[in-house]
């Protein structure tokens, strides 16, 4: 799978661990930054990653900031993005199965790296269930068109 990852300074350490983990699992990884713990603005990096997913250049994306909130809000401003901020494995699985989430947001300052990697794996393993859930995804897409 081709995956894009991004973070701000608060998520940098976790992003680095995610990149190594994804590569070890055989995924192609596009890292769009940031590249240090120097303070940066998360909307810039969220937009870079989300645009790659929305355009089809990458299959899915993972974004990280301190709490995961700001970067998830920012990513969701891009049409076609369904970025789920997840703090446990059930959320990560259901984000895929019921919401066809195409991006995962995590908090680098609230999740231990080993636990965060289990959320990444859960998010990548799960398929979209379709069925009644597709109707809801279609409604979300219609909302984006009407905005």
HELIX and SHEET records of a PDB file:
HELIX    1   1 UNK A    9  UNK A   11  5                                   3    
HELIX    2   2 UNK A   12  UNK A   24  1                                  13    
HELIX    3   3 UNK A   42  UNK A   55  1                                  14    
HELIX    4   4 UNK A   69  UNK A   75  1                                   7    
HELIX    5   5 UNK A   89  UNK A   97  1                                   9    
HELIX    6   6 UNK A  113  UNK A  125  1                                  13    
HELIX    7   7 UNK A  132  UNK A  146  1                                  15    
SHEET    1   A 5 UNK A  28  UNK A  31  0                                        
SHEET    2   A 5 UNK A   2  UNK A   7  1                                        
SHEET    3   A 5 UNK A  60  UNK A  65  1                                        
SHEET    4   A 5 UNK A 103  UNK A 107  1                                        
SHEET    5   A 5 UNK A  83  UNK A  85  1                                        
END                                                                             
